[in-house]
């Protein structure tokens, strides 16, 4: 048989209840902290998504510009080749 009196049992139960209340408070505080952190991370993610989209658009623009420059360079090289052939023909050295 347990040697605890009714008052001791009640006191022990009261201690457990207070410990449970403190634990619940800690959990609630931790949950609030995590929720705030989640909001901050979501906001940060939105910023990263916007930056990613901006960079993707910039890359697309640069690739388009590169392709246009490549076409111009190829056209200039072709014109130089034609001109070189015409110059060689004019001086009598047809290739």
Buried (B, 14 or more C-beta within 10 A) or exposed (E): EEEEEEEEEEEEEEEEEEEEEEEEEEEEEEEEEEEEEEEEEEEEEEEEEEEEEEEEEEEEEEEEEEEEEEEEEEEEEEEEEEEEEEEEEEEEEEE
